Amino acid sequence: MKKRTRLEVIRDLLQILRLRKNVRITPLIYKSNLSNNSIKPYIEELIEKDLITKTQEGKDVFFNITKRGFEFLEEFNKIKIFSEAYGL
């Protein structure tokens, strides 16, 4: 099995959040197939770049995709289709 690139992991995280609202960290870890330690830098970067939001309600922390995150996914998928068309 081929290891995912950084961008593929980011795409996977955004796709999970695109399908569900208010996702907690544990389901995000399971669905993305990442460990708690390996997901943290991705989460921090995605929040910093305004691709996802983190909200807290009491003790619960939730993640959601932003409009910018949706746009990133759209462009990423266009590039993937384009590169596959050329066998890259």
C-alpha positions in Angstrom: 0.0 0.0 0.0 1.3 3.4 -1.0 1.9 6.0 1.7 -0.3 9.1 1.4 1.3 12.4 0.6 0.8 15.4 2.9 -1.7 16.8 0.5 -3.6 13.6 0.3 -3.9 13.5 4.1 -5.2 17.1 4.0 -7.7 16.2 1.3 -8.9 13.2 3.3 -9.4 15.3 6.4 -11.3 17.9 4.5 -13.5 15.3 2.8 -14.4 13.8 6.1 -15.5 17.2 7.4 -17.3 17.9 4.1 -19.6 14.9 4.8 -20.3 15.6 8.4 -20.8 18.7 10.6 -19.4 19.1 14.1 -16.9 16.2 14.0 -15.0 15.4 17.2 -11.4 14.6 17.2 -11.8 10.8 17.8 -14.0 10.1 14.8 -11.7 12.3 12.7 -8.7 10.2 13.9 -10.4 6.9 13.0 -11.8 8.0 9.7 -8.5 9.6 8.5 -6.5 6.6 9.7 -4.1 8.9 11.7 -2.8 8.7 15.2 -3.6 11.4 17.8 0.0 12.7 17.6 0.1 12.7 13.8 -3.2 14.4 13.3 -2.4 17.4 15.5 0.0 19.2 13.1 -2.5 18.8 10.3 -5.4 20.2 12.4 -3.2 23.2 13.5 -2.2 24.0 9.9 -5.8 23.7 8.6 -7.1 26.0 11.3 -4.2 28.5 10.7 -5.0 28.5 6.9 -8.7 28.9 7.6 -9.6 25.6 5.9 -11.3 24.3 9.1 -12.7 25.7 12.3 -12.5 24.5 15.8 -15.3 25.3 18.2 -15.7 24.3 21.9 -19.0 23.7 23.7 -18.2 23.0 27.3 -15.7 20.1 27.2 -16.6 19.1 23.7 -14.4 20.3 20.8 -15.8 20.1 17.2 -14.2 20.6 13.8 -15.9 21.9 10.6 -14.8 22.7 7.1 -14.9 26.4 6.0 -15.9 27.9 2.7 -12.2 28.1 1.9 -11.8 24.4 2.8 -14.6 23.6 0.3 -12.8 25.7 -2.4 -9.5 23.9 -1.7 -11.1 20.5 -2.1 -12.7 21.6 -5.4 -9.4 22.8 -6.8 -7.5 19.7 -5.5 -9.9 17.4 -7.2 -9.5 19.4 -10.5 -5.8 19.0 -10.3 -6.0 15.3 -9.5 -8.3 14.7 -12.5 -6.0 16.7 -14.8 -2.9 14.9 -13.7 -4.5 11.5 -14.0 -5.6 12.3 -17.5 -1.9 12.7 -18.4 -0.8 9.6 -16.4 1.0 11.6 -13.7 
